[in-house]
Amino acid sequence: MAYWSKRGIDRSIIDFCLQSGRLYESRPYHNAVFVGFDLKGVPRYEAIRGTSKTRYMGEVSGRDKRYFFSITVKEDGQNLHLFESAIDLLSYCTLQKLKGSDWKQTHLLSLLYYD
């Protein structure tokens, strides 16, 4: 949580991602792992990002890069916001919350992957 706090990401947004399985902490290195799901909710892709001063970017081998980190609305949303990275997506959610907007009302998709 210290890493996310330092990045300025709202705690409730991180809690949502943790509880929904979109984000978890790896062991033993304590990296952030961003999970992409298919339409049935099955995890298909996992991108790993370092949370220490040493920059680390990787992915879980054998995963399907067609499924990126995302937050989708339950209703038939008409808008999609596209982000270069998951951190950008989470920052956008935080900014929307700070404005008093509901950050869960628009489809959000990150094109995060390591190649």
Helices and strands as residue ranges (DSSP letters): H 2-7, H 11-19, E 23-25, E 32-37, E 43-49, E 57-59, E 70-71, E 80-83, H 86-99, E 107-110
